[in-house]
Structures are given as structure tokens and as C-alpha cells.
């Protein structure tokens, strides 16, 4: 899978995306991440990429021409149109189901805005979808772009060692993940639940599901209300909450 990022600050992506799991996936050529500097395509001798908004108002707006030419530098070499996502607080809220959908794309172009945003004509001309990572405002689209790349990449086959590595994670199945433990057996008087040392995998899986349901109920009632639980699941939850 390929990610191209249109940004004013390409250097900041190396600090995050060249490390750990995502970095190793790039080394293995499972995914490809390229950051394209929009300033390289401005026609202004001072490398200016923004201007005052028509109609007045505070702040500056990113101009259409440098963004469009940066975009064309990618697509003019292709025989297909990549999906273009603009990271914007006005976009659809990013979640795990969206990540599952986007992982089916072979090529994503992520457009990072700055200042008061970008010229609306760019959105009309090249953007397929606007995406937000939350109901708050950031200084630019770079951090949201990293979030999308990290989340989507983990779902691409071969990025994680095993598919099971993400199937049981929080939100992947609509619930929060069960508690995890490692050595030592006892830490500050707190012991690992004995069921996890039993070797009885069916009972362990049952315990983990109960814990996931309970955690979702207590921590994310919004998610819990959407779960399709069996009568047995609800009975177990009631027992846990007594």
C-alpha cells in the first residue's frame, strides 16, 4: 500500500513513521510512505504558499496552485486515480471501521492543510473525502495524517506478525480489549488472575470476553449500546457487576 502526503513540513514524518512497526513495514516494502513538500511547487520566488482570504477575515489561506501542482506531480505518472483525503475538522470522524475500509485502497494521498485552511476549489477539484480525527482543532494536518497512516498500515497484511495481533485489540470487534498481564506474577501485592495460568484456553477465552464486555460497559457506554450481546453475555455481565 502506498501513502503520499502533501505537506508543508515533510521532515516531521520521518521522526515517527520510520520507527517501530511502520518503519519495519517500509523496510520490507509492504507499505510505502512519501512526503511531498508543497512549497517545492509554488511559483513564488519566496516559496510563499498562502495568501489573504477574499472577503476579508483573519489568517491566511493556502493557495490552490502549489497544492494542485504537487498533486499532479504524483498522478501524472499513474494510470489510475488515487483516493485523496483532506485532513480537516469538517470531515467525517475517523474510526476503526473507516480504517478497515481505507486499507482496501492501494494508494492514498493525504492532504495536510494549515493556517485557515485551503482554497475551496482544491477540495472541489481533487479531494474525494474529508476526514477528522476528533472534534478539536490542530495547527495542521500532519498529526492526523500520521494517525491515519499508523492505524491503516497495521491492518495491511504482513505489517503485523499475525492477524491475531489486531483481531482482539480494542475497537476492532466493537469492544474494548481485555486486561493484559506479564511477569512477574505478583507486583505490589497485585497478582495475575489465576485463570490466565490455568492453561485451559476455552476458559481463558471466556474470561477475556467477559472482561471485554465489562470494560466496554464501564468505560465506553456509547460503544456498549451498539453491541449485539447474547443472553448469556448479559447474564455474565450482571454477575460481574454485582
ABEGO torsion letter per residue (X at the ends): XBBBBBBABAAAAAAAAABEAAAAAAAAGABBBBBBBAAAABABAAGBABBBBBGEEBEBBBBAAAAAAAAAAAAAABABBBBBBBBBAABBBBBAAAAAAAAABABBBBBBBBEAEBBAAAAAAABABBBBAEBBBBABAAAAAAAAAAAAAAABBGABABAAAAAABBGAAGBBBBBBBBOBABBGGBBBBAAAAAGBAAAAAAAAAAAAAAAAAAABAAAAAABBBBAAAAAAAAAAAX
